[in-house]
């Protein structure tokens, strides 16, 4: 018989990791399309990101980052919001383009920089997991409930009101 504690009822850690994996794949795909000058593929990747990332972004910006502000500090939290802004800027710019329209080199370069910044943000989520584990169990459970509500709403990222 193992002497381990039973896992908590909520799965905030697993849900957060799952969301980051989806977001990471989306921005990796977007960056690949931009590197390859595939404007149509980049627009399609942006569409997928917009429809899959909204719940997680809303959760982070409206609930998770505020809950971590006392641990991370306001400067770090502002940086996290700023990085989201870069990802959103890339997604919006691509969605505003006509499907199939060529992507000028200067715009492709700008969008690649924005996408890479968001990829770096996603890759650096280890700090978020460590901070999450320091939250009291009841706070983690409450945050998981908020994430669940956002997942049920399934908002588009571009449809969220700017926060932060």
C-alpha positions as CSV (number, residue, x, y, z in Angstrom):
1,X,0.0,0.0,0.0
2,X,1.4,3.4,-1.1
3,X,1.8,6.1,1.4
4,X,0.9,9.0,-0.9
5,X,-1.6,11.7,-0.4
6,X,-4.6,11.4,-2.7
7,X,-4.6,14.0,-5.5
8,X,-6.8,17.1,-5.0
9,X,-10.3,17.1,-6.4
10,X,-9.3,19.9,-8.8
11,X,-6.7,19.4,-11.6
12,X,-5.4,23.0,-12.0
13,X,-1.9,21.9,-12.6
14,X,-2.9,19.3,-15.3
15,X,-5.4,21.7,-16.9
16,X,-2.8,24.5,-17.0
17,X,-0.2,22.2,-18.5
18,X,-2.7,21.0,-21.1
19,X,-3.6,24.5,-22.1
20,X,0.0,25.5,-22.4
21,X,0.7,22.5,-24.6
22,X,-2.1,23.6,-27.0
23,X,-1.0,27.2,-27.0
24,X,2.7,26.2,-27.5
25,X,1.8,24.0,-30.5
26,X,-0.3,26.7,-31.9
27,X,2.4,29.4,-31.7
28,X,5.0,26.9,-32.9
29,X,2.9,26.2,-36.0
30,X,2.4,29.9,-36.5
31,X,6.1,30.7,-36.3
32,X,6.9,27.9,-38.7
33,X,4.4,29.2,-41.2
34,X,5.8,32.7,-40.9
35,X,9.4,31.4,-41.3
36,X,8.3,29.6,-44.4
37,X,6.4,32.7,-45.8
38,X,3.2,30.7,-45.8
39,X,0.7,33.5,-45.3
40,X,-2.3,31.3,-45.7
41,X,-1.0,28.8,-43.2
42,X,-0.1,31.5,-40.8
43,X,-3.7,32.9,-41.0
44,X,-5.1,29.4,-40.4
45,X,-2.9,28.9,-37.4
46,X,-3.9,32.3,-36.0
47,X,-7.6,31.3,-36.4
48,X,-7.0,28.1,-34.5
49,X,-5.1,30.0,-31.7
50,X,-7.9,32.5,-31.5
51,X,-10.5,29.8,-31.0
52,X,-8.5,27.6,-28.6
53,X,-6.6,30.1,-26.4
54,X,-9.4,32.5,-25.3
55,X,-10.4,30.5,-22.2
56,X,-6.9,30.1,-21.0
57,X,-5.9,33.7,-21.6
58,X,-9.0,35.0,-19.9
59,X,-8.3,32.7,-16.9
60,X,-4.7,33.8,-16.6
61,X,-5.4,37.5,-17.0
62,X,-8.5,37.8,-14.9
63,X,-7.8,35.3,-12.2
64,X,-4.4,33.6,-12.2
65,X,-2.0,36.5,-12.6
66,X,-3.8,38.6,-10.0
67,X,-3.6,35.6,-7.6
68,X,0.1,35.4,-8.2
69,X,0.9,39.1,-8.1
70,X,2.0,39.0,-4.4
71,X,4.5,36.3,-5.2
72,X,5.8,37.4,-8.5
73,X,5.6,41.2,-8.1
74,X,3.9,43.8,-10.2
75,X,6.8,44.2,-12.6
76,X,6.7,40.5,-13.5
77,X,3.0,40.4,-13.8
78,X,3.0,43.5,-16.1
79,X,5.6,41.6,-18.3
80,X,3.3,38.6,-18.5
81,X,0.4,40.8,-19.7
82,X,2.7,42.5,-22.2
83,X,3.7,39.1,-23.6
84,X,0.1,38.1,-24.1
85,X,-0.4,41.4,-25.9
86,X,2.4,40.5,-28.4
87,X,0.7,37.1,-29.1
88,X,-2.7,38.8,-29.5
89,X,-1.2,41.4,-31.8
90,X,0.2,38.7,-34.1
91,X,-3.1,36.8,-34.1
92,X,-5.2,39.9,-34.8
93,X,-2.9,41.2,-37.5
94,X,-3.2,37.8,-39.3
95,X,-7.0,37.5,-38.9
96,X,-7.4,41.1,-40.3
97,X,-5.7,40.1,-43.5
98,X,-7.6,38.8,-46.5
99,X,-7.2,35.0,-46.8
100,X,-4.6,34.2,-49.3
101,X,-3.2,37.8,-49.4
102,X,0.6,37.9,-49.7
103,X,2.5,38.8,-46.6
104,X,5.0,41.7,-47.1
105,X,8.5,40.8,-45.8
106,X,8.5,43.6,-43.2
107,X,5.2,42.4,-41.8
108,X,6.3,38.8,-41.9
109,X,9.4,39.7,-39.8
110,X,7.3,41.8,-37.3
111,X,4.8,39.0,-36.9
112,X,7.6,36.4,-36.4
113,X,9.1,38.5,-33.6
114,X,5.7,38.7,-31.9
115,X,5.1,35.0,-32.3
116,X,8.5,34.1,-31.0
117,X,7.9,36.4,-28.0
118,X,4.8,34.4,-27.2
119,X,6.5,31.1,-27.7
120,X,9.2,32.2,-25.2
121,X,6.4,33.2,-22.8
122,X,4.8,29.8,-23.1
123,X,8.2,28.0,-22.7
124,X,8.9,29.9,-19.5
125,X,5.8,28.6,-17.7
126,X,7.9,26.6,-15.3
127,X,7.8,29.6,-13.0
128,X,4.0,29.7,-13.1
129,X,3.9,26.0,-12.1
130,X,6.2,26.6,-9.2
131,X,4.1,29.6,-8.0
132,X,0.9,27.7,-8.5
133,X,2.1,25.0,-6.1
134,X,2.8,27.6,-3.4
135,X,-0.9,28.7,-3.5
136,X,-3.1,27.2,-0.7
137,X,-5.1,24.2,-1.8
138,X,-8.4,26.1,-1.5
139,X,-7.0,28.9,-3.7
140,X,-6.0,26.3,-6.3
141,X,-9.4,24.7,-6.2
142,X,-11.1,28.1,-6.7
143,X,-8.8,28.9,-9.6
144,X,-9.6,25.6,-11.2
145,X,-13.3,26.4,-10.9
146,X,-12.7,29.7,-12.7
147,X,-10.7,28.0,-15.5
148,X,-13.6,25.5,-15.9
149,X,-16.1,28.4,-16.2
150,X,-13.9,30.0,-18.9
151,X,-13.6,26.7,-20.7
152,X,-17.4,26.3,-20.8
153,X,-17.7,29.9,-22.2
154,X,-15.1,29.1,-24.9
155,X,-14.4,32.7,-25.8
156,X,-12.2,33.7,-28.8
157,X,-9.0,35.4,-27.7
158,X,-9.8,38.4,-29.9
159,X,-13.2,38.7,-28.3
160,X,-11.8,39.3,-24.8
161,X,-11.9,42.8,-23.3
162,X,-8.3,44.1,-22.8
163,X,-7.2,43.6,-19.2
164,X,-4.0,44.0,-17.2
